[in-house]
Amino acid sequence: MCSVISRVKPVQRALALTLRLGTSTERSSYAAAERRRFSPGVTTRVDPLLAPCRSYCSRMALTEGLLFRQLFEKESSTYTYLLADTETKEAILVDPVLETIDRDLKLIHELGVNLKVAVNTHCHADHITSTGLMKKRLVGLKSAISKYSGATADILLSEGDKITFGKHYLTVRETPGHTDGCVTLVSWDQSMAFTGDALLIRGCGRTDFQQGSPEKLYESVHQKIFTLPDQCLVYPAHDYLGQTASTVGEERKFNPRLTKSLVEFANIMNNLNLPKPKKIDISVPANLVCGVHEV
Ligand SMILES: N[C@@H](CCC(=O)N[C@@H](CSS)C(=O)NCC(=O)O)C(=O)O
């Protein structure tokens, strides 16, 4: 049992243990179903979710003065992103997950960066954020989420806000549709977009719960993400197939859902028939208050 779980009160411990119930078999079959859905008739031998190298991805910063890490949480197939200014050491973390808080804090300490803001791209339904617990562990850390998420946080974000770390910053673009409070965070030079669940690689967030709306999502992606430069790298909150990044140009051309007309898109989204995320009933209430934080 990891130290985060062992230190919490009984109620939270039960909650946290419940969160661990998903088996690798379930995850494998979800990944297999995803592969069939996206690539009918194609089978692969290696399950990307089970590859050990997936907890830390190798993607590093290409921009001078920027430290960048893409991290992976395998139960929910969530990507967490650490960005820091190499000179000032100021850092931000995007979409951190409760299960990987020890790994993330260890990396932050090893790299000697000073985490200023932990931001969630939306109120996640499939996992609990580590933001609240991280605030307990790191003095001065502030949480951030969209003001339309309905969640509490130190910073409530809206269109055009900047999240600054040293000489760098991410700009908030509101991209509702998966939820009302979804945002995409775009780097100062438009070379990177952290799209949360609005745009996934060759996919997009589902629209069948939490204020989901295919019409809103279609408009968000077309107006706020597909208007970015072709070479802008797309970093989503999830990937179920082992893909780590895409570009705006690629998604504009090849995304099997968002290249369609609005009517076709809505028809696809209204007929996905996906099972409800297993942890939705505990994740959403917890994430509305920054996760499990009464420890
Ligand atoms: N099986 C997972 C949930 C998978 C899922 O529903 N993913 C969401 C994003 S997290 S709410 C989604 O939008 N998927 C889009 C798609 O097309 O798959 C679980 O039980 O947690």
PDBQT file of the ligand as one rigid body, heavy atoms in Angstrom, charges set to zero:
ROOT
HETATM    1  N1  LIG A 301     -12.987   3.046 -18.799  1.00  0.00    +0.000 N 
HETATM    2  C1  LIG A 301     -12.619   4.215 -18.105  1.00  0.00    +0.000 C 
HETATM    3  C2  LIG A 301     -13.295   5.452 -18.667  1.00  0.00    +0.000 C 
HETATM    4  C3  LIG A 301     -12.981   5.692 -20.103  1.00  0.00    +0.000 C 
HETATM    5  C4  LIG A 301     -13.677   6.974 -20.529  1.00  0.00    +0.000 C 
HETATM    6  O1  LIG A 301     -14.885   7.069 -20.502  1.00  0.00    +0.000 OA
HETATM    7  N2  LIG A 301     -12.879   7.995 -20.860  1.00  0.00    +0.000 N 
HETATM    8  C5  LIG A 301     -13.403   9.318 -21.029  1.00  0.00    +0.000 C 
HETATM    9  C6  LIG A 301     -12.438  10.290 -20.465  1.00  0.00    +0.000 C 
HETATM   10  S1  LIG A 301     -12.328  10.095 -18.735  1.00  0.00    +0.000 SA
HETATM   11  S2  LIG A 301     -14.115  10.709 -18.149  1.00  0.00    +0.000 SA
HETATM   12  C7  LIG A 301     -13.709   9.673 -22.453  1.00  0.00    +0.000 C 
HETATM   13  O2  LIG A 301     -14.161  10.760 -22.690  1.00  0.00    +0.000 OA
HETATM   14  N3  LIG A 301     -13.450   8.785 -23.403  1.00  0.00    +0.000 N 
HETATM   15  C8  LIG A 301     -13.730   9.092 -24.764  1.00  0.00    +0.000 C 
HETATM   16  C9  LIG A 301     -13.717   7.879 -25.608  1.00  0.00    +0.000 C 
HETATM   17  O3  LIG A 301     -14.057   7.998 -26.774  1.00  0.00    +0.000 OA
HETATM   18  O4  LIG A 301     -13.317   6.817 -25.107  1.00  0.00    +0.000 OA
HETATM   19  C10 LIG A 301     -13.023   4.149 -16.650  1.00  0.00    +0.000 C 
HETATM   20  O5  LIG A 301     -13.791   3.265 -16.267  1.00  0.00    +0.000 OA
HETATM   21  O6  LIG A 301     -12.581   5.020 -15.911  1.00  0.00    +0.000 OA
ENDROOT
TORSDOF 0
